[in-house]
Amino acid sequence: MTDLETVNDDEERWLLSTEQEAMANLRTMLELCAKGTLKVSDRTSLPAAATVKVITEQLASGDFYPDHAIAAFAWPLLLQAGGLAKVERGKLQLTPKGRTALAKPGADTIRLLWQRWLSHAVIDEFSRVELIKGQRAANVLTAATTRRQMVAKALAKYVTDEWLDIDALFMKMRRGSMSPTIARSERALWKLYLEDPEYGSLGYDGFHEWELLEGRYTLAVLFEYAATLGLIDVDFVHPAGARDDFRDNWGGEDLDALSRYDGLLAIRLNALGAYVLGLADTYEPPVPEGRPLKVLPNLDVVATVPLPPADRLTLSAFAEQTADHVWAVSATSLLSGVDSGRDLGEFTRFLGERTEHELPGTLTTLVSDVRRRAGQLIATRRIRRRSSAKPS
């Protein structure tokens, strides 16, 4: 992850400012969906292991941890919940709304994704705490939507632009009656367990503490979804050994951690988060340093610095890469972009935002010509479809 500041090399503790990285990763994910390279289960809507690996490699600086999928797992689900992508024949494809998002301000899209996640999430986040078994039994868990929205309310009420310790947040949530209750009843608690359904049951007195259930659920929502979307900055360590609140449970003594989220130590709300949560009316993204592209009269696009994955993917959608830092624009490459559902205006805006100079006339003329030709092709196809639909 970018802007990752190591606090202590010995303890492997980091501080991460997430908002700029989330904006970049959003564009990368939309581009990957546009290419149709992400495999997702038709049945569960979950990303395949190979897809998680591809996403991890394309994220601005990888995932939060090299050995625990968090952001790479969350992004495909967030896009589906937001209606920006859908599963078609085992692959994640952009919807019309997703194609529109490619040219929209990232902050507005992230706000949409968070709002939609609260009511249309693809999974119950508690299922990601895999070591707590018995979750699939009937009448065990409460409605995930209610829990999720409770965490969101607590985030908006208690988290500010100052660092807040996770255990302090837990205390505020409990005192403020903002508990995302996990089990439907005392009887349901007996069906949840570690290791063994009898000896490791969480139904025993003192073995279903708030931190084990409601706390782990809160960590999952905050770390995997709020932080991935760039709403909160995070202070974290590796999950192994980060918490010991499960050690007294039967089966817990041999575990390094109860969840992949155990390492989250503290959070703070950033400017993007304040906007997304409705605590600020506007959001001003940081001004990027420098303009990384040059567009030459011969229609070569040259990158003067290493480009982020999202920019490379956008260029490849409209141009052919001919060298490590060079892409060639042609009528063929532009028409290929149009055929895949991309808009030429998106491409010229993309170039204009990343160059210090006016776009050369050779490029604008070519784009106008291709736009006209594409319009003619679309009109011809419509006429042919209408003709073929007429009864003989």
N, C-alpha and C positions, 0 to 999 in steps of 0.2 A: 504494500500500500504506500502511496506517496505521502510526503509530509510525516513520515513515521520517525518519531524522535525516541531514541533509546534513552530511557531514564537511568537504567542500571544494567550494565552488560552482564554482571554476575547473576542477577535475578531475572534477566530477560523480560524486563518491564518496558512497555512502550506507551506513548501518547500519540494518538492519531486524530488529526483534523480531517474530517470526512467529506465536507460538502463539495469541494472542487473535484475530488476523485469520483464521487458519486455521479456528478454531472457528466464526466468523461465516460464513466462506465455505462451510463444510460445510453449514450450514443453508440458505444461499442456493441451493446446488446441488441439495439435496434438494427444495426448493420449486420450482425451475425444472423439475425432472424431473416433479414431481407435476402441474405445469401442462401438461406435454407439449409444450414449446416448443423443445426442443433437437433439432436435426436431426443425425443420425449415420448414417454409411454402413452399410448392411446387410452389405456385403461385407467392409469393413476395420474396422468399429467405430470409425473415427476421426471426430471432429467436423468438420462442414462449416465453411468459412471464415466463413459468416454466424453460425454457432453460436458460434465462438470470439469473434467481435465482441460478440454478445449477452452472453456470459459475462464478457468483459472489462469491459463497462459495468456489470455487476451485482456484480462483486467489490468488496469493501469500499473499496478505493482503486485499482482497476484492477490491471493486471499489473505484474510487476517492471519491465519496460520498456514504453514505449508502442509500440515498433516491433518487438518480438519476443514472440510468444506463448509463454509458459512455463506459468504457473499455469492460464490459460484453456484451454490444450490438455490439461493433465494431469488436471484434475478429471473430465471425462467418462470417461476411461480408468480412473481410480482407482475410481470408483463401479461401473463394470462389473466390474473385477477383484474388488471386494469383494462382489459379488452384490447390491448395493443398487439397481442399475438394469440394464435390459436393452434392447436395440434391438428395437422393434416397429414395423414398417412405416415404417422410416426415422426414427423418433423415439426418444429415450431416455425410458423409462417406469420408474417406481419398481416394484420387486418388493415382495412382502409384507415381506421383511426391510428394505427401504428405507423403507417406511411406518412400521415399528416404530422405525427409527432417528430419525425425526422427533421422537420423544418421549424418546429415550434421551440420557444424558450424552454430549456431543460427544467427550470424551477416549477413551471406550471405543470409539466408532465409528471414530475416527482410528487407534486401535491395531489394530482389525480391518482397516482399509484398508491399513495398512503391512504387516501380516503377510500378507495375501492378495496384495499386490502382489509380494512376494518370490517367490511360487510360481505366481501366476496372472496375471501382467502381460499386458496386451493386446498390447503391442508389445515389440520389442527396443529399448531406449533408445538404442543406438548408431545406429539408423536416423535419429535426429534430428540427427546430425552429417552433414548432407546433402552437404557438400563433399568428404567422403571417399567416392569412388565405388567400384563393384565389389562392394558388400556383398551383392548378391542372387545372385551367382554361387554355384554349388554347392560345398559343402565348403570354404567360406571362413571363416565365423565359428564360434566356439565357442558352446556352449549359453548363452543369455542368463540362464537361471535360476541357473546356477552363478556367473556373473559378478556378477549382482545381489546374491546372498547373500554374496559375498565383500566387496562394498562395504558391505553392512549390518554385517557382522562388524567391519570396520575402523572404521566409524562408532561402534559400541558400545565398541570397545577403545581407540581413540586420541583421540576427541573428548570433551572435558569441558566444564564450564561456563566455561572460559576460552577466549578467542579463539585459534584455531589457524590459522596461515597455510596456504593450500592446498598450496603447494609443500612445506611441512614435513609435511603429511599424506601427500603423495605419497611422500616419503622414508621415512616410517614404514611405509607399506604395502609398499614394495619391500624394506626391510630385514626386515620381519616376514613375508615370504613370503605376502602377502595381495594378490597381483596378479590383477585380473580380466582374464586373458589374452584378447585379442580374436581373433587369427588361430589357426586350427587347426594350422598348420604353417608352416615357412619358405616352402614353395611357395605357400601361401595368401596370404602377404604380397604376392607379386607381382601378385595380382589386385586388390589395393586400390591406389587411386591418386588423385592430385589432377589435375584438368583433362584429362590425356592418359594413357591406359592404358599407353603405352610409356615416354614420357619422365618422366611424373609418378608412376610406380610406386613404392610404398613398400617394394618388395622390395630395393632397393639398400642396401648397407651405409651405416648412418648416417642413413637416411631413414625409419626407422620407430621413432623414439625413444618411450620409454614414455609420455611426456607427450602425444604425438600420438594414440595409440590408447587405452591403458589409462587415461591421465589424462583424456582427453576423455570417455570412458565414465563414469568416476567423477564428473566434473563434472555430466554429464547426470542421473545418478541423484540426486545430492545437491541440485542446484539445482531440477530440475523436479519431483521427487517428495518428497524429504525436507523441503525448504523449503516447498513448497506445502502439505504436511500440517502444517506448523508444528513440526517436530521440531528444526530447527536455526535459529538466527538467522544472518543473512548480512551480510557486508561485501562490497560489490560496486561496480563501475564499469561504464560502457557497454563492451560487448565489443570494439568497434573499437579496435585498438591496445593492448589490455590485455595480450596475450601475443605474443611474437615467435619462439616455438619452432618455427614452421613455415616461417619465411621462407626458409631455405636449400633447402627442397624445390622442385623444378621446379613452377611454377604457383602457388607460395605468395607470391611477391613482390608480386603484384597484389591480394592478398586483404586486407581490413581485419581479418578474424578468421576462425579456422577453425571456430568454432561460436558459437552464441548464448550459450553458457555461459562463454565465455572471461573474462568480467568478474568471475567469482567469485573474491574474494581471500582471504577467511578465513571460518571458521564457528565456532560454539560451540553446544554442546548446551544446550537450555533444559529447564525442568521438565516440559513435556509430552513432549519427546523422551526424557527419562530414564524416564518412565513407560511410554511406548510400547515402548522397547527393553528393558524389564524390569529397568532399573537402579534403579527406585524402585517401592515397593509401591503407592503411592497417588498421586493427583494432585488438588490443590485448585485449581480455576480461580479467577482473580482475581475479587473481588467487584465487580460493576458499580456504577458511580457513579449514584445516583439511580434513580427509577422513571419511565419516560418516558410512561406512559399514564394516562388517567383514563377510567373507564367510568361514564357518566351513567345515571340512572334511566330516561331515555327511550331507552336502548339505543344511544346514540352512543358510540363509542370515539374519544377525542381524544388526539392525540399532542402532548405539551407541548414536545418538542424534535424536531429532524429524526431520523427513524428510519433504521436500517441497512436495506439491501435485503431481508435475510432477514425482518425483522419486518414490513415492508410486504407482502411476499409471503404471509406467514402470515395477516395480517389480511384480505387480499383473498381468501383461500381460504374464509373463513367470514363475511365481511361485505362490503357494497357501499361503495366509496369515494364519498363525496358532496361532499367538499371536499379541499383540499390536505392537511389534517391530521385529517380526520374520516372515520370509517367507521361505517356504520349496520348494526346487527345485526338480523336479522328471522328469522322462521320459514323463509321462502323461502331466505335466504342460508345458514342453517345446514343445511337439507336439501340444498342444492346441494353443500355441503362433504361431507356424508355420502355423497351419490351419487357423488362423485369418489373415495371411499375413505378420507376423513379421519375421524378420531375426535374426537368432541365433547369428551372428556376432555382431549385435547391442547390444544384451544382454551382451555378454562377454566384449565388449568395455565399456559398461555402468558400469559393476562391476569393471573392471580394473581401471577406472578413479576415483572410490570412495572407494577403499581399499588401505591400506598401505602395504599390503602383496601380494605375488604371489597368484594367484587363485589356490586352491588345485587341485591336480591331479584327484581326484574323480569327480570334476565338469568338467574339460576339457575333461576327458574321456567320461563322459556322454554326453556332448554337441557333441562331434565327433560322438558318436554312434547314437544319435538322428538325427544328420544331415545326416548320411548315410541312416538311416531308412526312413527319410523324402524324400530323393532323390529317394529311391526305390519306395515309395508310389506314388510319383509324376509320375515316369516313368510308373508304372502300370496303373495309371489313364489315362495317355495319350494313352497307347496301347488300353485300353478298349474303349475310345472315338473314336479312329480311326476305331476300329473293328465295333462299332455300327453304324458308319457313312457309312460303305461300303454297297453298294446295295446288296440285297439278291439274 
